[in-house]
Amino acid sequence: MAAEGRKSGALWETVKTVFWALVIAGIFRTLFFQPFWIPSGSMKDTLLIGDFLFVNKMAYGYSYASCPTIRIASVGIDIDARKLCGFLDGDNTRLFGSEPERGDIIVFRHPQQGTDFIKRLIGLPGDRIQMKGGVLHINDAPVGLQPGGSFSEVKERQGPLQSTPRCENDPVGLGGACLKSRQIETLPNGRSHSILNITRQSTDDTGVYTVPAGHYFFMGDNRDNSTDSRVPPAAGGVGFVPYENLIGRASRVIFSSSGRSMLYFWTWRGDRFFEKLK
């Protein structure tokens, strides 16, 4: 009996340890840093499929979107952030809030889908944003552009989703060199970053988007392969993003793997570990 009691006590201690570890991890993830894997190529070449980073949740303060959404389809768990922190939702404000800066790379909650996106902040409240001939215009002025050479990658299936990159030099067979033109774009506040071009398409020439108060306009650096604010949610895009939907700022790649799993050590990109983002 004594042995059974000790076993029962040990099991209970293990359960409590795991429980409190999960609580502490949940608090840490909600208040400080959220891990984020890059699933798509919309932010190439700044971010690559398989990059892993931590999002700084303290950067802009807290809203309902700071709470995690817990989805585990295999066991039927689907708990949305609004269910956990709905008491913070509805007024488009934040606790301990601070304003983001143009050019920040931000993880935000899609206004309708509720999924997490990562893009670059282009338009602030009140800005007029327009694309003309593939050139970004902010408040009627074109941004600075300088040639940046080309971005080359192997045309192969990438990451867990096994997506194949689009290439400016298509048709390219699997295993071939997939090329995209690269330019260095400089925003009005002086921040510069690279952007990629694949082809001319409808999002290269748009009307004027006037960013509403309390909202932001986001774009991917891989301009021709990004679902972003240039297309409204009703048409499958993102549209304007409310202030309260911001989750946090990304500033550094922690780890990177080009394979389907981080366990495939031969696919690790050692040159991207702890790389600072621009």
N, C-alpha and C positions, 0 to 999 in steps of 0.2 A: 504493500500500500504506500509506504514511504517513497519507494522508487517511482511509483506512478504519480504521486503528488509532485515530486521533483520534476518529472517530465512535463506534467501539466503546467507547472510554474514556469519552466523554461520556455515552453511554447507560448504562453501568455506574454512573457517578457519580449520574445521575438516579435509577436504581433504588435505590441506597443511600440517597440523600436521602429518597426517598419512604418507604422501609422504616423509617428511623430516625424520621421524622416520625410515622409510624403508631405506632411503639413508644412514643414520648414522649406522644402523644395518649392511647394506651391506659393508660399509667401515670397520667397526669393524671386521666383519667376514673375510674379505679379508686380512686385514693387521695384525690382532692380534690373535684371537682365533676362531677355527671352532668347533661347536658341532658335536659329532660323537656317534652314537648308535652302539653297537656291535651286528651284526645280526646273526653271526654264531659261531660255537664252535672251530674254528681253532686256537685260542690262549688260550684255557683252559690249566691249571687252573689259568693262569695269568689274563685273561679276560674272563668273563662269558657272555653268551647271555643275553642281557638286561642291561649290564653295559652302563652307559652314561659318557662321558668324553669330555673335551675340548682339542683340539689339538693346541699346541703352534706353530703358523706360523712364529714367529720371530726367531725360533731356527736355521733355515738353510738359511734365506733370502727368496727372492721372485722370482718366475718364473710365466709363464702363468698358471701353475697348482694351484697357490695360489688363482686365481679367482674362484668363485663358479660356478658349473654347476647347472643350474636351470631346473629341470624336474618336471612338474605337469601334469601327464597324463590325469587327469580328465578334464582339460581345454585345452589340446593340446599344452602346453608350453614345449619346449625342446631346451634350450639354452646352448650349450657346452662352457666350459671354454675357448676353443681355439677361439670361436667367440668373446668372451668378451676381451680376453687379448692375441690374436694371435700375436700381435706385439712383445711380449716377447718370442715367440716360435721359435725354429729352430736351436739354436746354443749350446744347452745343458749347458747354463750358468745361473747364478742367480744374482739378484741385492742384494748387501749386503750379499753375500753368505758365509756360513761357512760349514765346513765338518761335517757330522754326525759321531758318534762313534759306534764302533762295540757293539752290544747289545742294542742299542736304539730301542724302540718300535715306529714305524713310520707309519703314514698314507701317502700313495702314490697313484698316479694315475696309473691304469693299462696301460701298454705301448700300447695296442691295443684297449681294450674295452672302456677305458675312465672312468671306474667306480673306486670308491675309495676302496682301500684295506688297512688293518692294519696288519702288521707282524713285526717280529724282524729282525733287520739288522745283518746278519751273515758274509757276504763276502764284503770286500772292493776292490777297483780297483787293479787288479794285483794278487789278492788272487787265490789260487787253492782250490776248495771246492769239497769234495767227501763224500758220505755216504758209510760205510763199515759195514755190519751186524747191521745196525741201529745206528751206532756210527758216529757222525760228525767228519770229519777230515778237518783241515784247514792248508794249506801249508804242507801237508803230515804228520801232527802230529795229533793224536786223542785229542779231548778236554777232560778236566777232567770230570769224572762222579762219583757221589756218590748216593747210594740208598736214595730215598726220600719217602719211604712208598707207599701208594696208594691213589688215588683220587676217592672218592665215590660221586655219585649223583643219584637221583631218575630217573629211566628210564620213562620219560614222554615227552609229546610234549612241546617244549620250545619256548618262544618268539613269536613275530608276525608271523614268518614263520612256526611255529608249527613243527619244525624239531625234530627228535628223536635221542638221542645220540647213538653212537656206543660204545660197551662195550667189554673189554677184556674177561670178563666172560660170554659172550653170549653162549647160548640163555638165555635172561632175559625177563620176561614178564613185561608189563606196570605196574608201581608201585614198581618194584623190585629195588634192589641195583645194580647200574651200576658201575663197577670198572675198573680202568685203573692203570697200574703201573706208578709210578712217580720216576723220577731221578732228581738230581740237577746237571745241566750242567754248567761248568765254562769255559768261553771263554779265549783266549790268553791274553786279557787285564785285566783279573782278575774278570770280571763281571759274576755273577752267577744268574741263574734263574731255575725254574722247567720246565721239559718237561714230556709229557705223552706218553705212548706206548699202542697200542691196539692190533696189530698183525704184523706179518712179511708180507711185501708187496714190490712191485717193487721199491718204492722210498727209501727203506732201504739199497739198494745196487745200486750204480750209478757209472757212469764214472766220470772223473774229469771235473769240470766246472772251466774254467779260466775266471775270471771276467774282462771284457774289461775296458779300461780307461774310466772314466766318468760314470761308471755304478756300480750298487750294487746288492747283492744277498740276498734275503729275505727268511725266513722260519717261519712257525707257530710253536708255542710251543706244540700244540697238533699234533705231527709229522705225525701220520697216518691218520689225518683228516684235512689236510691243502692243499689248492691249492696255490702253491708258486713257487719259482724260480727253483725248481728241475725239473719242466716240462715246456717246451717252450710254448709260446702262441699258436702256430699252433696246439698243442696237447691239448689245453684247460688249460694250466698253465699260469704262469706269466713271466718266463724267467728273463733276466737281466733287471734291472730298471734304466733308465737314471737319472742322477743327477737332471735335470730340472723337473722330475716327482714327486719329493718329495714335500709333502704338509706341514708336520709338525710333531713334536714329542709329544707323549702322555706320561704323567708322573704321572697322578693321576685319579682314578675313582671318579667322583663327586656324582653320584647317581646310584642306581641299582634296577632293578625290574625283577622278574622271570616270570611275567605274560605276557599276550598278549598286555597289555597297561599299561602305567605308572599311569593311573588313578585307577588301581586295587591296592589300598594302602595295602591290606592284602598280596600282593606278594612282597612288598618292602624288600630288603636285607639291613637292617640297619647296619649290621656289615661291609658292603663294602663302605659306604658313606665316601668320602674323603680318600680312601685307596691309599697309594703311590705304584706305580708300580715298579717292579724290572726288 
